[in-house]
Amino acid sequence: MENTAYIALSGQSALKRKMSVIANNLANMNTTAFKGEKMMFVEHLVKSKGGKSFIPQKLTYTRDVAQYQNLAEGPIKNTGNPLDIAIHGDGYFVVETADGDRYTRNGHFSLNNEGQLVNLNNQAILSDAGTPFFLGPEDTDIKITPDGLISTRNGDIGKIRIVKFDTPQNLEKTASGLYSSKDQPLEVDNPNLQQRSLESSNVNPMSEITKMINVQRAYDSVRTFIDKEDQRQKRMVQQLTPRG
């Protein structure tokens, strides 16, 4: 019955990884623009030879094949900060880093000591011309239109670059909540930005807690099965061992 134990352990291993994903989702439920993650599993069904055994006739070998993001837009929350920007629909801000352009939906921006528009890591936000934004002391009354045009009392500063990808699931997470991509970004012709707002995480905490409870129950069930199988094999060995 070693195959039975391997199959049970495969399910337990997959459940453990699923629990890690759920825990990470819950840990980031208040992270701006965070996208919840899910796991994709496949099951291989095997017919059991022991028809009269207590083991089900069909055994399932479980294998997790992928981890993917839920790219649905999170709720938009008003902050009142003129440099907070939320993206409605498709699109990512372009961030200049030492490793090249990176992408994010986290629009919590500010001005650094040089008057440059930056993210929380002091990395420049790029315009549609591929250059950073610089605002002077006289550039007050900042306004940002839905298409990304930044203007102040002194006039237009430039338009924020918003890009998208044909296959956004190919985006790879990097440090500081940014994304990198080997795919060529495409310009969003008609972006829909909302000033003084931020996109919240799209994680539903109640749903994730329910999943966590179900995974824990399933894990305990598999563990109980493994313990019973271990006891059964021990009894079998004891019964088959010749007694002197």
C-alpha positions in Angstrom: 0.0 0.0 0.0 3.0 2.3 -0.4 1.3 3.9 -3.4 -1.6 4.9 -1.1 0.8 6.7 1.2 2.5 8.5 -1.6 -0.9 9.6 -3.0 -2.0 10.9 0.4 1.3 12.7 0.9 0.9 14.4 -2.5 -2.4 15.8 -1.4 -1.0 16.9 1.9 2.0 18.6 0.2 -0.3 20.5 -2.2 -2.5 21.6 0.7 0.5 22.9 2.5 1.5 25.1 -0.5 -2.1 26.3 -0.8 -2.1 27.3 2.8 1.0 29.4 2.2 -0.7 31.2 -0.7 -3.8 31.9 1.4 -1.6 33.2 4.3 0.2 35.5 2.0 -3.1 36.8 0.6 -4.3 37.6 4.1 -1.1 39.2 5.1 -1.5 41.6 2.1 -5.2 42.3 2.3 -4.4 46.0 3.2 -1.6 46.4 0.7 -2.4 49.0 -1.9 -3.2 47.4 -5.3 -2.2 43.9 -4.2 -3.5 41.1 -6.4 -4.5 37.9 -4.6 -3.0 34.7 -5.7 -4.5 31.3 -6.4 -3.1 27.8 -7.1 -4.0 25.5 -10.0 -4.1 21.7 -9.4 -4.4 18.6 -11.5 -5.6 15.3 -10.2 -4.5 11.9 -11.6 -7.1 9.2 -10.9 -5.8 5.7 -10.3 -8.1 2.6 -9.9 -7.3 0.7 -6.7 -6.6 -3.0 -7.1 -8.0 -3.9 -3.7 -11.7 -3.9 -4.5 -12.7 -5.1 -1.1 -10.3 -2.9 0.8 -11.4 0.0 2.9 -9.5 2.2 0.5 -11.7 4.0 -2.1 -11.7 2.3 -5.6 -10.3 5.5 -7.1 -7.2 7.2 -5.6 -6.3 10.7 -6.6 -2.7 11.9 -7.0 -2.7 15.7 -6.6 -0.1 17.9 -8.2 0.0 21.7 -8.2 1.0 23.0 -11.6 0.8 26.7 -11.4 0.3 29.7 -9.2 -1.5 32.7 -10.7 -2.8 36.1 -9.8 -6.4 37.3 -9.6 -6.0 40.4 -11.8 -9.5 41.8 -11.0 -9.5 45.4 -10.0 -9.6 46.1 -6.3 -12.0 48.6 -4.7 -11.1 52.3 -5.2 -10.6 54.3 -2.0 -10.6 58.1 -1.7 -7.6 59.4 0.2 -7.7 63.2 -0.5 -4.0 63.2 -1.3 -3.5 65.0 -4.7 -0.6 62.7 -5.6 -2.6 59.5 -5.0 -3.7 58.0 -8.3 -5.9 54.9 -9.0 -6.2 53.2 -12.4 -9.6 52.1 -13.5 -9.5 49.1 -15.9 -6.3 47.9 -17.6 -3.0 49.6 -17.1 0.2 49.9 -15.0 2.3 52.9 -14.1 5.9 52.7 -15.4 8.6 53.1 -12.8 12.3 53.8 -13.5 14.7 51.6 -11.5 18.3 50.7 -11.6 17.4 47.4 -13.2 15.2 49.0 -16.0 11.6 49.8 -16.2 9.2 48.2 -13.8 5.4 48.3 -13.5 2.9 48.8 -10.7 -0.7 49.7 -10.0 0.2 51.2 -6.7 -0.4 54.9 -7.3 0.7 56.2 -3.9 3.2 58.9 -5.1 5.0 61.9 -3.6 7.5 64.5 -4.4 11.1 64.0 -3.1 13.5 66.7 -2.1 14.4 67.4 -5.7 10.7 67.8 -6.7 10.6 64.6 -8.6 7.4 62.5 -8.6 8.4 59.2 -7.0 6.9 56.1 -5.4 7.5 54.9 -1.8 11.0 53.7 -2.8 12.0 57.1 -4.2 11.9 55.6 -7.8 10.8 58.0 -10.6 7.4 57.7 -12.2 7.8 58.1 -16.0 5.8 60.2 -18.4 4.7 59.1 -21.9 7.9 60.8 -23.2 9.9 58.3 -21.0 11.2 61.0 -18.7 10.6 61.7 -15.0 8.4 64.5 -13.7 9.9 67.5 -11.9 7.8 70.0 -10.0 9.0 73.3 -8.7 8.0 75.2 -5.5 5.6 77.3 -7.5 3.9 74.3 -9.0 0.9 74.2 -6.7 -2.7 73.2 -7.2 -1.8 69.9 -8.8 -4.4 68.4 -11.0 -4.4 65.1 -12.8 -6.9 64.4 -15.5 -8.4 60.9 -16.2 -6.1 60.5 -19.2 -3.0 61.2 -17.0 -2.2 64.8 -17.8 -0.5 66.5 -14.8 -0.9 70.3 -14.5 -0.3 73.0 -11.9 -1.1 76.7 -11.6 1.9 77.2 -14.0 0.6 75.0 -16.7 0.9 71.4 -18.0 3.8 69.3 -16.7 3.3 66.2 -18.8 1.2 63.0 -19.1 1.7 59.9 -17.0 2.6 56.8 -19.1 0.2 53.9 -18.7 0.9 50.6 -20.3 -0.7 47.2 -20.5 0.3 43.7 -21.6 -1.2 41.1 -23.9 -0.5 38.4 -21.3 -0.5 40.1 -17.9 -0.2 36.7 -16.1 3.4 36.7 -17.5 4.3 39.6 -15.2 6.9 38.6 -12.6 6.9 40.0 -9.1 10.1 41.8 -8.1 11.2 43.7 -5.0 9.0 46.4 -3.5 5.8 45.1 -5.1 6.8 46.0 -8.6 6.5 43.8 -11.7 9.0 43.0 -14.5 8.1 41.6 -17.9 9.9 40.1 -20.8 7.0 41.1 -23.0 6.8 44.4 -24.8 4.5 46.8 -23.0 1.6 48.4 -25.0 0.5 51.9 -24.6 -3.0 52.4 -23.1 -4.6 54.9 -25.5 -7.4 56.0 -23.2 -6.4 55.4 -19.6 -8.9 56.2 -16.9 -7.1 57.6 -13.8 -8.7 58.9 -10.6 -6.8 61.5 -8.6 -6.9 61.5 -4.8 -7.7 57.8 -4.8 -5.9 54.5 -4.4 -6.8 51.0 -5.5 -7.2 48.7 -2.5 -6.2 45.0 -2.4 -8.6 42.7 -4.2 -8.3 40.1 -1.5 -11.6 39.2 0.2 -10.6 38.4 3.8 -13.7 36.4 4.6 -13.4 34.2 1.5 -9.7 33.6 2.3 -10.4 32.7 5.9 -13.1 30.2 4.8 -10.5 28.7 2.4 -8.0 28.5 5.2 -10.4 26.6 7.4 -11.3 24.2 4.6 -7.7 23.6 3.8 -6.8 22.9 7.4 -9.7 20.4 7.7 -8.6 18.7 4.5 -5.0 18.6 5.7 -6.1 17.1 9.1 -8.2 14.5 7.3 -5.3 13.4 5.1 -3.1 13.2 8.2 -5.6 11.0 10.0 -5.7 8.7 7.0 -1.9 8.4 6.9 -1.9 7.6 10.6 -4.5 4.9 10.1 -2.6 3.4 7.2 0.5 3.4 9.2 -1.2 1.5 12.0 -2.8 -0.9 9.6 0.6 -1.8 8.1 2.1 -2.3 11.5 -0.7 -4.7 12.4 -0.2 -6.5 9.2 3.6 -6.9 9.8 2.9 -8.2 13.3 0.4 -10.7 12.1 2.7 -12.0 9.3 5.8 -12.2 11.5 6.4 -15.8 12.5 6.2 -16.3 16.3 8.9 -18.4 17.9 
